[in-house]
Amino acid sequence: MRHLDIAPDLFPNLLSDIAAQAARLNMPCYLVGGFVRDLLLKTSVNDFDVVVVGDAIRLGNALVGEYGGKLTAHHKFHTAVWQPSNALESFDLITARSETYHHPGALPTVKPSSIEDDLRRRDFTVNAMAVRLDGEYFGALLDPLGGEHDLAQGVIRVLHSRSFVDDPTRIFRAARYEQRYGFHLAPETRALVNQESLGTLSTLSGERLRHEFDLIFEEEKAARMLSRLREFGVLDMFHLPEFNEACLPLLEDKPAPEFGIPENRILFGYLFWLMNLQTDSIASIARRLDFDAELKMAALAAAHLKMDLSALKISKPSAWTFYLEKFPLTSVYALWLATKESALGSFLVQWRHIKPAVTGNDLKARGIPAGPRYKEILTQLRAAWLDGEVKNLEEEKELLIALL
Ligand code: ATP
């Protein structure tokens, strides 16, 4: 049995607690999936999926009894999440299980089982390795499906020929791992991305599909992943466009704090991806992928603005400002990054903050009766500031008198 060296800095103390508790309960305990893959690849490890042969919920309760913290149990899947007190991270505790798919694309029925069965239910060989943690077995690598070999060869390989039909989200996962690590799909695996598995993919709910695209936008190589999905026929199936690779560096752009725009790689990913489409195409994509209201509105707004951009070009700052203020700031910001239109930058940095000194209270003090006139006057004053027709308080006052 091969033993892996696990550097102590990769191994939080709390994992030792979990392993010790599992040993006390006589439950073999493993780290599985991403941890083992990334450990062997020597890339950063940030995921701790703990699998026990026995009962993860019982282990979780024992951990809470011994070390405190909070347990959230999912009885249907025999899993639990342990949130230790005073720790930032939480731990997924999973009961080793087998899975049966009753019909393509359905969620599986699960049954506690051996670690070997648990590895067999996984997506790819490179994700189907385990390293044992409890007692004297610490560091033992379990690799019954040839994951280490495929990892060394840079190959993404499913474990059986029905894999993509059982769970077509694995088609997305294949593109993600392949492009993230610069690997390639085994030819037999590539051949399984076919009419049957794509047909099953088309039956998935919008929420499940969107989640897969969300995960892609979190990745550095998102453009290549989408282009791979295009080759697979996935993008065409949902009438989704190509992603312009030139937009990718824009995702690295973090909005400066003064913009008040939250950092949101996923949201901006969708905006750059869809902003060249017609708004009715975006509306139907938003329906199919179950966009939430914020994302839908921002994507439609970015496309709308993009179409109006050439008509706005010769406008005065006040016209730009009053028009742009109707749209979400995130959409204006995304369009600015994508087009470099300087008026959009001026709006974001400067124009939108320009307000007249006179307020409604001043108008009231001058005895102007309350009504729509207030808004008209204040808007005219603001436009004059924006367009440089008023440059100081004295000039503003003169204009106000002329307007009254
Ligand atoms: P990542 O770096 O992408 O987070 P990960 O391996 O940690 O990689 P997760 O999505 O957290 O990925 O899944 C953890 C493990 O669960 C995977 O390594 C894989 O073994 C298994 N898994 C996840 N999703 C599936 C799936 N759809 N089908 C089969 N096994 C899956």
Residues whose N, C-alpha, C, O or C-beta is under 5 A from the ligand:
A	BS01	ATP	G33 G34 D47 R121 R122 D123 N127 A128 D167
